[in-house]
Amino acid sequence: MRSFTPLVLSLLGAAATVSATEANSAESNVLSLTQDTFNDFVKEHDLVLAEFYAPWCGHCKALAPKYEEAATELKSKNIPLVKVDCTAEEELCRSFGVDGYPTLKVFRGPESHKPYGGSRQTDSIISYMTKQSMPAVSTVNEENLEEFKTPDKIVIVGYIASDDKASNKSFTSFAESQRDNFLFGASNDAALAKAEGVKQPSIVLYKDFDEKKAVYDGKLDDASILAWTTTASTPLVGELGPETYSKYMAAGIPLAYIFAETAEEREKFADDFRPIAEKHRGEINFVTLDAKLFGAHAGNLNLEPEKFPAFAIQETSKNAKYPYDQSKKIDAKEIGKFVKDVLDGKTEPSIKSEPIPETQEGPVTVVVGKNYQEVVIDNEKDVLLEFYAPWCGHCKSLAPKYEELAALYANVPEKVVVAKIDATANDVPDSITGFPTIKLFPAGKKDEPVDYEGSRTVEDLVTFIKENGKYKVDGLAETASDAEEAEDVTSSASAETPSSSEKVHDEL
Ligand SMILES: *[C@@H]1O[C@H](CO)[C@@H](O)[C@H](O)[C@H]1NC(C)=O
């Protein structure tokens, strides 16, 4: 699946209505700051969350009530939430590198700020900022252990002997690196470790789901602890939504989707499939998905639309999709087999593709999902490939120039191919973030395609092929005909962002 960043949508969502903002209504717990007040305020408060916004920005308006609610809750913890109107405070916003709205940043004094790393939901803001306000590792003892476990779905406690400096150091450094994501505690009380049924040193992850508690007593290096934590903290059958989507996409293991329209159905499937998920824990993640809200996502997995319940597996790292036959009933036994076959590499991925063209009509070679490997990868040619979308205006204005470019190489088809693919109608292995995207796959180095970032003129594209292709072919020298026409100064290299047709990516 092509992945589009949420920023893209925040630009699209920019409706031009300026509502009478609730700017500094006396009730608000969100303080509005300006160039004159900002620095002093963050100097006086150890920890501040700041929102940089524009009054016309739709996503900012959507965030406002949640931000307000979080501010009210966090007030009692002495963590102020503030906001800055970037249409009035341009310079201040620029000085913090704000380039989209809303931008949320965590300040520890005016010099130290970093991006807010949670999602834009009330609970997430509260949980994230609470973690920020605590030491990376809190001291846990018999009296406070139960209380310590309550504030978050997941807490992690290290049980380490007081003289075990090495383990203490490893655990503390891990906790510091993950403080944005988890709440950490540590105890050197041998009796407490015993009461929890673990030996020292051990790490225990307490969770309010599945088996409630997972114990780690393996090697105490960052990578090993992180790998264990990632697996132990992921529910056997989770829920896919805007808050969890990027985490699952980044998990590095395949994702199994269960689409169902009602909460009861989803719960039932989750119960049925939990044993399968447990069997393959760490190899594949399972999620349910509200088909009423996110049913359109089925299309991205090459499932037929509107036929629910449905099941599919996606190998996120390769963008390979394995839709489960929608004419079959979804039951745990069959799904168990299906999952195993996919993991064992016994199932071919489904490839969305237009039909392979019988003949190539114009000078530009048409690539589709089914001949991608053959035309682009499995050959000894320099292949320039444009990924386009039918709705993209920049792609349309490029089209005649691209044809002209392709014609220049008509005499050297064994060396240079100029090709295009409709990336909305065909699966492509690459992650495309805007249209058009142009890449050169040089002969002999197909696994290292070169992104084209120049202006969209025939001349510059010719130079690009000459400089980056294996054969160094100069297209203009090849034909020497009407090279003057290649002049074009108006093209800009900015890529267009996807519109509503791709909206599902952003909703998730
Ligand atoms: C780990 O070391 C720190 C610093 O020396 C100490 O304050 C803390 O109590 C130790 N933790 C445990 C669990 O022993």
The ligand as an SDF file (V2000), in Angstrom:
LIG
                    3D

 14 14  0  0  0  0  0  0  0  0999 V2000
   19.3570    1.9550   40.1850 C   0  0  0  0  0  0  0  0  0  0  0  0
   20.3450    2.9430   40.3570 O   0  0  0  0  0  0  0  0  0  0  0  0
   19.8770    4.2010   40.7940 C   0  0  0  0  0  0  0  0  0  0  0  0
   21.0360    5.1570   40.7840 C   0  0  0  0  0  0  0  0  0  0  0  0
   22.1600    4.6310   41.4360 O   0  0  0  0  0  0  0  0  0  0  0  0
   19.2050    4.0640   42.1580 C   0  0  0  0  0  0  0  0  0  0  0  0
   18.7020    5.3040   42.5790 O   0  0  0  0  0  0  0  0  0  0  0  0
   18.0780    3.0410   42.0420 C   0  0  0  0  0  0  0  0  0  0  0  0
   17.4980    2.8180   43.3080 O   0  0  0  0  0  0  0  0  0  0  0  0
   18.5770    1.7230   41.4730 C   0  0  0  0  0  0  0  0  0  0  0  0
   17.4470    0.8500   41.2190 N   0  0  0  0  0  0  0  0  0  0  0  0
   17.3360   -0.3450   41.7220 C   0  0  0  0  0  0  0  0  0  0  0  0
   16.1210   -1.1020   41.3490 C   0  0  0  0  0  0  0  0  0  0  0  0
   18.1780   -0.8340   42.4610 O   0  0  0  0  0  0  0  0  0  0  0  0
  1  2  1  0
  1 10  1  0
  2  3  1  0
  3  4  1  0
  3  6  1  0
  4  5  1  0
  6  7  1  0
  6  8  1  0
  8  9  1  0
  8 10  1  0
 10 11  1  0
 11 12  1  0
 12 13  1  0
 12 14  2  0
M  END
$$$$
